[in-house]
Amino acid sequence: MSKVSLVITNFEAEAILRRCVPGVLRYAQTSELVDEIVLVDDGSKDGSCEFVRRECPTVKLIALPDNRGFSRTANAGFRAARNPHVLLLSNDMVPVDGCVEQMLPHLADETVFAVTPRQLNADGSTLLAAHGAVVTWGEPKWRPNVYPKAGHDAAEAVTHFGGAVALYNRRHFLDLAGFDEDLFLPFCVEDTDLYYRAWKRGFTVVYEPRARVFHYHDNPTTIVRRCSKPDLERIVRKNRFLYVWKNVHARWMIGLHTAQTVVRLMFSWLIADFGYYRAFADALKYRRLAFRKRHEERLASRRSDAEAIKAINALRVCHAARPGAKDVVGK
């Protein structure tokens, strides 16, 4: 089998790196398939780079001069990686033994864009993730809080489980220009955009539950947790507008989206939810770029919106989580 590069993205998270990078290094040392670790730092000023240089000399460090957002940071890691397959990891994740070994065989199929592993909470329980697609007011959305039933070990085709961790075919990733570096800044929705584009190009995404990573997402220094709730909501709202304007091409879906936007603008005025107006205004600043990219995506797509949604849902086999269910996997 071909070798795999691990790419880790980081911003102002020295404490997380101290907790997780030693585990990543131990995993890489025991894996016959991993021969490179690339850490891309997004302009940190907290000592993250100094820690990597001093205590992790085998890690290839790319220190960006300023903060550019997740998309540009991740893409820089893919461009720097030397192997045909790349496991993208958030800085608060540690792979479990056998992780890459379980995922890599799926990428022998050229129609597979990426393979995503089971994410575990710190206590070993399965992290709830997204799966399946529904169209709500013209916007393709992922069903939340779904994961395989306890003891289920079969590989499944899924939409995606978030961009924070997946093993990618590097060539396919770069052919799609990776995460959008222009629209979805500083973060959020860029993974939804990437995977929806991949599905419309004719690819699929495989979930391999036997491959596991620990995700210590409770750490308060992760980038999303640095954002205030109003600011985060504004970013997500803005990026969802851009996601639809760029990727949704069916007229009936665009009609529903437009109707919802008009209704929401009116309702938001009545309830004094001016955050919706601010997010809409933020999105309008990028409308020309979004519409240019929309034209490019229409030309490159091999599936219509309806065909993509149908393909995604035809492969939906995961089971909705029961209230209070806890799928525990031994460490």
C-alpha positions in Angstrom: 0.0 0.0 0.0 1.1 3.6 -0.6 2.2 5.8 2.3 0.1 8.3 4.1 0.8 11.8 5.3 -0.8 13.2 8.5 -1.8 16.9 8.3 -2.6 18.8 11.5 -4.0 22.3 11.5 -3.4 24.6 14.5 -4.0 28.1 15.8 -3.1 29.4 19.2 -3.4 26.1 20.9 -0.1 25.1 22.5 -1.9 23.5 25.4 -3.8 21.2 23.0 -0.7 20.3 21.1 1.1 19.3 24.3 -1.9 17.1 25.1 -2.4 15.5 21.7 0.8 15.6 19.5 2.7 13.1 21.6 -0.1 10.6 21.0 -0.1 11.3 17.3 3.7 10.8 17.2 3.4 7.5 19.0 0.7 6.4 16.5 2.9 7.3 13.5 5.8 5.5 14.9 3.8 2.2 15.2 2.1 2.6 11.8 3.9 1.1 8.7 1.8 3.4 6.5 2.5 6.8 8.0 5.8 8.3 7.2 5.1 12.0 7.4 3.5 14.4 9.8 2.8 18.0 8.6 1.7 20.6 11.1 0.4 23.9 9.6 0.3 26.7 12.1 -2.1 29.6 11.2 -0.1 32.5 12.6 0.0 31.6 16.3 1.7 33.9 18.8 1.3 31.6 21.8 4.4 29.4 21.6 2.8 26.7 19.4 5.6 26.8 16.8 8.3 26.9 19.4 6.9 23.8 21.1 6.8 21.9 17.8 10.4 22.9 16.9 11.7 22.1 20.3 9.9 18.9 21.2 8.7 17.4 17.9 11.7 17.7 15.5 10.3 15.0 13.2 7.2 17.0 12.5 7.3 19.1 9.3 6.2 22.5 10.5 4.7 25.1 8.2 4.4 28.4 10.0 2.1 30.8 8.2 3.0 34.4 8.8 -0.6 35.5 9.7 -3.9 34.1 10.6 -5.7 33.0 7.3 -8.5 30.8 8.5 -9.0 27.0 8.5 -9.4 26.5 4.8 -6.1 28.1 3.7 -4.3 26.4 6.6 -5.6 22.9 5.7 -5.0 23.4 1.9 -1.4 24.5 2.7 -0.9 21.1 4.4 -2.2 19.2 1.5 0.0 21.0 -0.9 3.1 20.3 1.3 2.3 16.6 1.9 4.4 14.3 -0.3 2.1 11.2 -0.2 -0.9 10.4 -2.4 -3.2 10.0 0.6 -3.6 12.5 3.5 -5.2 12.1 6.9 -6.4 15.5 8.0 -6.6 15.9 11.7 -7.8 18.6 14.0 -5.2 19.5 16.6 -7.4 18.0 19.3 -7.4 14.5 17.9 -5.3 11.3 18.4 -5.7 8.3 16.1 -6.1 4.8 17.6 -3.9 2.0 16.5 -5.0 0.7 13.1 -6.8 3.8 12.1 -5.2 4.5 8.7 -4.8 0.7 8.1 -8.6 0.3 8.2 -9.4 3.3 6.0 -6.7 3.2 3.3 -8.1 0.1 1.4 -11.3 2.0 0.6 -9.3 4.6 -1.4 -8.3 1.9 -3.9 -11.7 2.7 -5.4 -11.2 5.9 -7.5 -14.8 7.0 -6.9 -14.1 7.3 -3.2 -13.3 10.9 -2.3 -12.6 10.4 1.4 -12.9 8.0 4.3 -13.9 9.2 7.7 -13.3 7.3 11.0 -15.4 6.8 14.1 -14.8 9.8 16.5 -14.6 9.0 20.2 -15.2 11.3 23.1 -12.6 11.2 25.8 -14.6 8.6 27.7 -14.6 6.2 24.7 -18.3 6.9 23.7 -19.0 7.6 20.1 -19.2 11.3 19.2 -22.6 12.1 17.6 -22.1 13.2 14.0 -24.1 14.2 10.9 -25.4 11.9 8.3 -27.9 11.9 5.5 -29.3 14.8 3.6 -32.5 16.7 3.6 -33.6 19.8 1.7 -35.0 22.5 4.0 -36.2 25.6 2.2 -33.9 24.9 -0.7 -30.8 24.3 1.4 -29.2 20.8 1.5 -28.6 20.1 5.2 -27.2 17.1 7.0 -29.2 15.2 9.5 -27.7 15.7 13.0 -27.1 13.3 15.9 -26.9 10.1 14.0 -24.3 7.3 14.4 -24.1 3.5 13.8 -25.8 1.3 16.4 -23.7 -0.4 19.0 -21.5 -3.2 17.7 -21.9 -2.2 14.1 -18.6 -2.7 12.2 -19.6 -2.5 8.6 -18.1 0.2 6.4 -20.9 2.5 5.1 -21.2 5.2 2.5 -22.1 8.5 4.0 -22.3 12.2 3.3 -19.6 13.2 5.7 -18.9 13.5 9.4 -17.3 16.9 9.4 -14.1 18.2 7.9 -12.0 17.9 11.0 -10.9 14.4 10.3 -10.9 12.3 7.1 -8.4 10.3 5.0 -8.4 11.9 1.5 -7.3 11.0 -2.0 -5.0 13.9 -2.2 -5.3 14.2 -6.0 -9.1 14.4 -5.8 -8.9 16.9 -3.0 -6.6 19.2 -5.0 -8.6 18.8 -8.2 -11.6 20.2 -6.3 -9.3 23.0 -5.1 -9.7 21.7 -1.5 -11.6 23.8 1.0 -12.8 27.1 -0.4 -10.3 29.7 0.7 -12.3 32.7 -0.4 -15.9 32.4 0.8 -16.0 30.4 4.0 -13.8 32.5 6.2 -12.7 32.3 8.9 -14.3 28.8 9.5 -17.6 26.9 9.4 -19.5 25.4 6.5 -16.3 24.9 4.4 -16.5 21.1 5.0 -20.2 21.0 4.0 -19.3 22.9 0.8 -16.4 20.5 0.0 -18.3 17.3 0.5 -21.4 18.5 -1.4 -19.2 19.5 -4.3 -17.6 16.1 -4.2 -21.0 14.3 -4.3 -22.0 16.5 -7.2 -18.8 15.6 -9.0 -19.8 11.9 -8.8 -17.8 10.8 -5.7 -18.8 9.1 -2.6 -17.5 9.2 1.0 -17.0 6.1 3.2 -17.5 5.9 6.9 -15.2 3.2 8.4 -16.3 2.6 12.1 -13.4 0.3 12.8 -11.0 3.2 12.3 -11.1 5.4 15.4 -9.8 8.7 16.6 -10.2 10.3 20.0 -11.5 13.8 19.7 -10.9 16.0 22.8 -13.4 18.6 21.6 -14.2 19.7 25.1 -11.0 21.8 25.2 -11.9 25.5 25.7 -9.0 26.7 23.6 -10.2 25.3 20.3 -10.8 28.0 17.8 -14.6 27.7 17.6 -14.8 28.0 21.4 -12.9 31.3 21.3 -15.7 32.9 19.4 -18.7 34.4 21.2 -22.0 32.8 20.5 -23.4 35.9 18.5 -20.2 36.1 16.4 -20.3 32.3 15.7 -23.9 32.5 14.7 -23.2 35.4 12.4 -20.4 33.5 10.7 -22.5 30.4 10.3 -25.4 32.3 8.9 -23.2 34.2 6.4 -21.5 31.1 5.2 -24.8 29.2 4.8 -26.0 31.9 2.4 -22.8 31.6 0.4 -23.0 27.8 0.4 -26.4 27.9 -1.2 -25.6 30.6 -3.7 -22.5 28.7 -4.8 -23.7 25.1 -4.8 -27.5 24.9 -5.3 -28.4 25.0 -9.0 -32.0 23.6 -9.1 -34.5 26.4 -9.7 -37.1 25.1 -7.3 -34.5 24.9 -4.5 -33.3 28.4 -5.3 -37.0 29.5 -5.2 -37.5 28.0 -1.8 -34.3 29.5 -0.5 -35.3 33.0 -1.8 -38.8 32.7 -0.2 -37.3 31.7 3.1 -34.8 34.6 3.0 -37.6 37.1 2.4 -39.7 35.6 5.2 -36.8 35.5 7.6 -35.9 39.1 6.8 -39.4 40.2 7.6 -39.7 38.1 10.7 -36.3 39.1 12.0 -37.3 42.8 11.7 -40.4 42.1 13.8 -38.5 40.3 16.6 -35.5 42.7 16.4 -33.1 39.9 15.3 -30.8 42.2 13.5 -28.0 39.6 13.6 -29.8 37.9 10.6 -29.5 41.2 8.7 -25.9 41.6 9.6 -25.1 38.1 8.3 -27.1 38.7 5.1 -25.2 41.9 4.6 -21.9 40.1 5.2 -22.8 37.5 2.6 -23.9 40.1 0.0 -20.3 41.4 0.0 -19.2 38.1 -1.5 -22.1 37.6 -3.9 -20.2 38.3 -7.1 -17.5 35.8 -6.2 -20.1 33.3 -5.0 -22.0 33.6 -8.4 -18.8 33.2 -10.3 -17.9 30.0 -8.4 -21.5 28.9 -8.9 -21.0 29.0 -12.7 -17.8 27.0 -12.4 -19.5 24.4 -10.2 -22.4 24.0 -12.6 -19.9 23.2 -15.4 -18.0 20.7 -13.3 -20.9 18.9 -11.7 -21.8 15.4 -12.9 -24.9 15.2 -10.7 -27.8 17.6 -10.4 -28.9 18.6 -6.9 -31.7 16.1 -7.0 -29.4 13.3 -8.1 -26.8 14.1 -5.5 -29.4 14.1 -2.7 -30.9 10.9 -4.0 -27.4 9.2 -4.2 -26.7 10.3 -0.6 -29.9 9.1 0.8 -29.8 5.8 -1.1 -26.7 4.9 0.9 -28.0 6.0 4.2 -27.8 3.1 6.6 -26.9 4.6 9.9 -29.5 4.5 12.8 -30.8 7.5 14.6 -29.4 7.8 18.1 -31.9 6.9 20.9 -32.3 9.5 23.6 -29.6 8.8 26.2 -27.9 6.1 24.0 -24.2 5.7 24.6 -22.2 3.6 22.1 -19.1 2.9 24.2 -15.9 1.6 22.5 -13.0 0.4 24.6 -9.9 2.5 24.6 
